[in-house]
Amino acid sequence: MYPALPNHLTWARIVAIPIFIGIFYLPDDWLGFQQKNLLSTVLFVGAALTDLLDGYIARRYQLTTPFGAFLDPVADKLIVAAALILLVELDRVGAVVAAIIIGREITISALREWMAKVGASDRQGEDCRADDRHPHAALRRALVRHRRAVGRDMADLPCCRADALVDVLLPAPRAALGCQHW
């Protein structure tokens, strides 16, 4: 197996973005509107399939790399954002809808990055181990670590207590998480 194949498939998705966009700027006498739609759809689906394929190959043949782990989600966000912006320009999707979807993508990426950083900095001696199968366990642990890192009770902040906020946003019994020092 070619070791750089997963990364090359990811780069192919990034290279496909200007092609995907450029299809709609071709003269109408070259491609009709329906042909442009079909060709762009095929290219977008092909990019989605290469996303599945590069992840499968990287995991199956143990070809994962830190650069690939970084680049793959970036390529995903770029092609989704490009498609949404193109759909807004073609008046097929409202700008508010596109902004919400793109904003969600960026927020989720930032949250994952932050949680990975917080999780890596405090892996040992954690007194609030949660069952990792709980969907919000990692976020709860990250918020607890952040609260401790600040070195003070977040009740000092004007208008919120972090633990009450977490209970409202992520309802799960504290006892289920086994937390003694929440």
C-alpha positions in Angstrom: 0.0 0.0 0.0 1.3 3.4 -0.9 1.9 5.2 2.4 0.8 8.7 1.3 -2.4 7.6 -0.5 -4.8 8.8 2.2 -3.1 12.3 2.2 -3.2 12.4 -1.6 -6.9 11.6 -1.6 -7.4 14.4 0.9 -5.4 16.8 -1.3 -7.5 15.6 -4.3 -10.6 16.8 -2.5 -9.0 20.2 -1.9 -7.9 20.5 -5.6 -11.5 19.5 -6.6 -12.9 22.7 -5.0 -12.0 25.2 -7.7 -13.0 22.7 -10.3 -16.4 22.2 -8.5 -16.9 26.0 -8.4 -15.5 26.6 -11.9 -18.1 24.3 -13.5 -20.8 26.9 -12.8 -18.8 29.6 -14.5 -18.4 27.7 -17.8 -20.2 29.3 -20.7 -23.7 28.1 -21.2 -23.0 26.9 -24.7 -20.4 24.5 -23.3 -22.6 23.0 -20.6 -26.3 23.6 -20.0 -27.6 24.4 -16.6 -28.7 20.8 -15.9 -25.3 19.4 -17.1 -23.5 21.8 -14.7 -25.7 20.6 -11.9 -25.1 17.0 -12.7 -21.4 17.3 -13.1 -21.0 19.3 -9.9 -23.1 16.8 -8.0 -21.0 13.9 -9.3 -17.8 15.7 -8.3 -19.2 16.5 -4.8 -20.3 12.9 -4.3 -16.9 11.7 -5.6 -15.2 14.0 -3.0 -17.4 12.5 -0.3 -16.5 9.0 -1.3 -12.8 9.9 -1.3 -13.3 11.2 2.3 -14.7 7.8 3.3 -12.0 6.0 1.3 -9.0 7.9 2.7 -10.2 7.4 6.3 -10.7 3.7 5.7 -7.3 3.2 4.1 -5.5 5.2 6.7 -7.1 3.2 9.6 -7.1 -0.2 7.9 -3.4 -0.1 6.9 -2.3 2.0 9.8 -1.2 4.9 7.6 -2.6 7.7 9.9 -0.4 10.7 10.3 -0.8 13.9 12.3 -0.8 15.9 9.1 -3.5 13.8 7.7 -5.6 14.1 10.9 -5.3 17.8 10.5 -5.8 18.1 6.8 -8.8 15.8 6.4 -11.3 17.9 8.5 -9.9 21.0 6.8 -10.7 19.6 3.4 -14.2 18.6 4.5 -14.9 22.1 5.8 -13.5 23.8 2.7 -15.6 21.8 0.3 -18.8 22.1 2.3 -18.2 25.9 2.7 -17.5 26.3 -1.0 -20.7 24.3 -1.9 -22.8 26.4 0.4 -21.4 29.7 -0.8 -22.1 28.6 -4.4 -25.6 27.6 -3.5 -26.2 31.0 -1.9 -24.9 32.7 -5.1 -27.2 30.6 -7.2 -30.2 31.5 -4.9 -30.8 27.9 -3.9 -30.0 28.3 -0.2 -30.5 31.3 2.0 -27.5 33.1 3.3 -28.7 32.7 6.9 -28.9 28.9 6.5 -25.4 28.8 4.9 -24.0 31.0 7.7 -25.5 28.7 10.4 -24.1 25.6 8.8 -20.6 27.1 8.2 -20.6 28.6 11.7 -21.5 25.2 13.2 -18.7 23.5 11.3 -16.2 26.0 12.5 -17.5 25.9 16.1 -17.4 22.1 16.2 -13.8 22.1 14.9 -12.7 24.7 17.4 -14.4 22.7 20.2 -12.8 19.5 19.2 -9.4 21.2 19.1 -9.9 22.8 22.5 -11.1 19.5 24.0 -8.1 17.7 22.6 -5.8 20.3 24.1 -7.5 20.2 27.5 -7.7 16.4 27.5 -4.0 16.1 26.6 -2.9 18.4 29.4 -4.6 16.6 32.2 -4.8 12.8 31.7 -3.5 11.6 35.0 -5.0 12.1 38.5 -8.4 13.1 37.3 -11.0 12.6 40.0 -14.0 13.0 37.7 -13.7 10.1 35.3 -16.9 9.6 33.4 -18.1 6.8 31.3 -16.8 7.7 27.8 -19.9 6.2 26.3 -22.0 9.1 27.6 -22.2 11.6 24.8 -21.4 14.6 26.9 -18.8 13.0 29.2 -15.7 14.4 27.4 -17.2 18.0 27.4 -18.1 17.8 31.0 -14.5 16.6 31.9 -13.0 19.4 29.8 -15.2 22.0 31.5 -14.2 20.6 34.9 -10.5 20.8 34.0 -10.9 24.3 32.7 -12.6 25.3 35.9 -9.7 23.9 37.9 -7.1 25.5 35.6 -8.6 28.9 36.2 -7.9 28.3 39.9 -11.1 29.8 41.2 -14.8 29.0 41.4 -16.4 30.3 38.3 -19.3 31.5 40.4 -17.2 34.7 40.7 -18.0 35.4 37.0 -20.9 37.8 36.7 -24.1 35.9 35.5 -23.2 32.3 35.6 -22.0 29.3 37.6 -20.2 26.9 35.3 -21.7 23.8 37.0 -25.2 25.1 36.7 -24.6 26.1 33.1 -23.3 22.6 32.3 -26.4 21.0 34.0 -28.7 23.2 31.9 -26.8 22.7 28.6 -25.8 19.0 29.1 -28.3 17.4 31.5 -27.0 14.2 33.0 -27.0 13.2 36.6 -23.7 14.1 38.3 -23.8 10.8 40.2 -23.7 8.9 36.8 -20.4 10.7 36.1 -19.0 9.7 39.5 -17.8 13.2 40.3 -16.9 13.9 43.9 -15.5 17.4 43.4 -17.9 19.1 41.0 
